[in-house]
Amino acid sequence: MDLEGRLERIESLLVCLVDRQTIREYYSIEQFAQLIGKSDFTVREYCRLGRLKAAKKSSGRGAYAAWTISHEELLRYQKEGLLPLKLHA
């Protein structure tokens, strides 16, 4: 591999690292799941059950709004874990 090819490879790896470390104001279910190492389905269930503080955004697939999770909630989750499950009486 020549010098130019090696530099291109290094540059592409750096771009990947920067993308991973980018702090966003809000994360999609997919982005949040990747950051915490869980499946999309699991994170969606956590939101639905109130185990994560999340909000529905106005745009989503078809008639269903998509969840968004704030960066502050990511930090809270990393420090404290899931919120307790609230049982309805």
C-alpha positions as CSV (number, residue, x, y, z in Angstrom):
1,M,0.0,0.0,0.0
2,D,1.4,3.4,-1.0
3,L,1.6,6.4,1.2
4,E,-1.4,8.1,-0.3
5,G,-3.6,5.0,0.2
6,R,-2.5,4.7,3.8
7,L,-3.3,8.4,4.5
8,E,-6.8,7.9,2.9
9,R,-7.3,4.9,5.2
10,I,-6.2,6.9,8.3
11,E,-8.5,9.8,7.3
12,S,-11.5,7.5,6.9
13,L,-10.9,5.9,10.3
14,L,-10.6,9.4,11.9
15,V,-14.0,10.4,10.4
16,C,-15.5,7.2,11.9
17,L,-14.1,8.1,15.3
18,V,-15.3,11.7,15.2
19,D,-18.8,10.5,14.2
20,R,-18.9,8.2,17.2
21,Q,-17.9,11.0,19.6
22,T,-20.3,13.6,18.2
23,I,-22.5,14.9,20.9
24,R,-26.0,15.6,19.7
25,E,-28.8,17.5,21.4
26,Y,-31.2,14.7,20.7
27,Y,-30.8,11.1,19.7
28,S,-33.0,8.7,17.7
29,I,-33.8,5.3,19.1
30,E,-31.3,3.8,16.8
31,Q,-28.5,6.2,17.8
32,F,-29.2,5.8,21.5
33,A,-29.4,2.0,21.2
34,Q,-26.0,1.9,19.6
35,L,-24.5,4.2,22.2
36,I,-25.7,2.0,25.1
37,G,-25.2,-1.3,23.4
38,K,-28.9,-2.3,23.4
39,S,-31.3,-3.2,20.6
40,D,-33.6,-0.7,19.0
41,F,-36.6,-2.7,20.3
42,T,-35.3,-2.6,23.9
43,V,-34.7,1.1,23.9
44,R,-38.2,1.7,22.3
45,E,-39.7,-0.4,25.1
46,Y,-37.8,1.5,27.8
47,C,-39.3,4.7,26.3
48,R,-42.8,3.3,26.1
49,L,-42.6,2.1,29.8
50,G,-41.2,5.4,31.1
51,R,-37.8,3.8,32.0
52,L,-36.1,6.5,29.9
53,K,-37.2,10.1,29.6
54,A,-38.1,10.4,26.0
55,A,-40.5,12.5,23.8
56,K,-42.3,11.8,20.6
57,K,-41.4,14.1,17.8
58,S,-43.9,15.2,15.2
59,S,-42.3,13.4,12.3
60,G,-42.1,9.7,12.1
61,R,-43.0,6.7,10.0
62,G,-46.5,7.0,8.7
63,A,-49.0,7.6,11.5
64,Y,-46.5,6.8,14.3
65,A,-44.4,9.5,15.8
66,A,-40.7,8.6,16.5
67,W,-39.1,8.8,19.9
68,T,-36.3,11.3,20.7
69,I,-34.0,11.1,23.7
70,S,-31.9,14.1,24.9
71,H,-28.2,14.1,25.5
72,E,-29.0,14.9,29.2
73,E,-31.0,11.7,29.4
74,L,-28.0,9.8,28.0
75,L,-25.8,11.2,30.7
76,R,-28.4,10.5,33.4
77,Y,-28.8,6.9,32.1
78,Q,-25.0,6.3,32.1
79,K,-24.7,7.5,35.7
80,E,-28.0,6.2,37.3
81,G,-29.4,3.5,34.9
82,L,-33.0,3.0,34.1
83,L,-35.8,4.9,35.9
84,P,-37.9,2.7,38.1
85,L,-40.9,0.9,36.6
86,K,-44.1,2.6,37.7
87,L,-46.9,0.2,38.4
88,H,-50.4,1.5,37.8
89,A,-52.9,0.8,40.5
